[in-house]
């Protein structure tokens, strides 16, 4: 099963990522922070859990009304929520 989300941000500061996650979770029902390990680690904010690219693109359109940059990502092997 493919799962698609919309990435709305990537931060070196986990607290900034968490604040954005909370805001978008209230608006869209599901959001999570996923860490991309590295030096330094990057905290990605993902919104939605859609089963098709069509549904994810619809969500992307709604999000782009609120912010300038966002894009659809496929979560083949989602990293654990931190």
C-alpha positions, 0 to 999 in steps of 0.5 A, spaced: 500 500 500 502 506 498 501 512 502 502 519 500 503 525 504 504 533 503 511 535 506 510 542 508 517 544 511 524 541 514 527 544 520 534 543 523 530 545 530 525 540 532 521 545 536 519 549 530 517 543 526 513 541 532 509 547 532 508 547 525 505 540 525 500 542 531 498 548 527 496 543 521 494 537 524 488 542 527 487 544 520 487 538 516 486 532 521 493 528 521 500 531 521 507 528 523 514 530 524 519 525 521 526 525 522 531 525 517 538 523 520 544 526 518 549 531 521 545 535 523 538 531 523 532 535 519 525 534 522 520 534 516 513 536 517 508 531 513 501 532 513 495 527 511 495 520 509 492 519 502 492 512 498 493 516 492 496 521 488 490 524 486 488 525 493 495 527 495 494 533 490 488 535 492 490 536 499 496 539 496 492 544 493 488 546 500 495 547 503 498 551 498 492 556 499 496 557 506 503 557 504 508 558 498 512 551 498 509 544 499 510 538 495 507 531 495 511 525 498 510 518 497 512 514 504 514 507 502 518 506 508 515 511 513 521 513 519 518 512 526 515 518 529 519 522 533 
